[in-house]
Amino acid sequence: MVWSSSQGIGQHDLLVKSKVVTGLRVYELKPFLTLGFATIEHIPGEGLRYVVDAPQGVNACLSDPEFKRLWVEEAEKMASEFKPDYLSLGNEVNDYFHFHPEDLEDYLTLVGSAYSAIKRASPNTKVLVVFSLDHLIENGQLPMIRPFNEEVDLIGFTTYPWKRYDTPEDIPDNYYSRLTANISKPTAFTEIGWPSSDSEDEQARFLSRFLELTKRMNIEMVNWLFLHDTKLSGIASLISEPETTTISLKTASGVEKQVYRIWQSLKILNKK
């Protein structure tokens, strides 16, 4: 997955300048791009707010004609320039609509317009929208997924159940299978993970548990959050728990964790 300093309008130019997509293809990796429509801002004296990410001088509103034009144009430019394997039209979008449910219909219209523009520019790019599965469940938002089945190629999810359950074995048997009642498209787990801060063994057991609970689902991809232990900065450091930095397959110095061996075995199986 490719993350730039801005995931909204203007991202195309940043990606062109960085040449990161070209670099990925040198190593035969499949680029996964995300075009966001909202961002979290830290307002002094007010705290954090989830707002539409509009360029200066453009009304920060999903129904604004100029915002809609620029956002769809951005999606088309990214598809035309990079021909990515995957292009997501928002990450963990249900978090925004938890605070702004009145914007959902306008967003669906945006997704439909962007989907058509992307396919014109790059017919083989698979288009998706990504939800936070854990928050969908916590906030009773699962039915929100249904209308997106008609708008995209895949339905994407992030999942970090360590925030709700003490051990992987505590995750309910239907934690993932309950999705099947709401989706008719293949599933992409774009971010999964469990921290190793308490135990590498516990982290490895989560991956085994995840594979067991999802084995009957129609899954296009599974992506672990980090390859190496990392540091978070900016807004990410304000909204993430400290343990998040250890949701990785290796230590910062490159030492393989227990979970890495399981992950490697999946790569071998997938090639057969």
Secondary structure, DSSP 8 states (H G I E B T S, - for coil): ----S--STTHHHHHHHHTHHHHHHHTT---EEE--SEEEEEETTTEEEEEE---TTS---TT-HHHHHHHHHHHHHHHHHH--SEEES-SSHHHHHHH-GGGHHHHHHHHHHHHHHHHHH-TT-EEEEEEEHHHHHHTT-GGGGGGGGGT-SEEEEEE-GGGT-SSGGGS-TTTTGGGGGT--S-EEEEEE----SS-HHHHHHHHHHHHHHHTTS-EEEEEESEEE-----HHHHHHS-GGGGG-EEE-TT--B-HHHHHHHHHHHHHH-
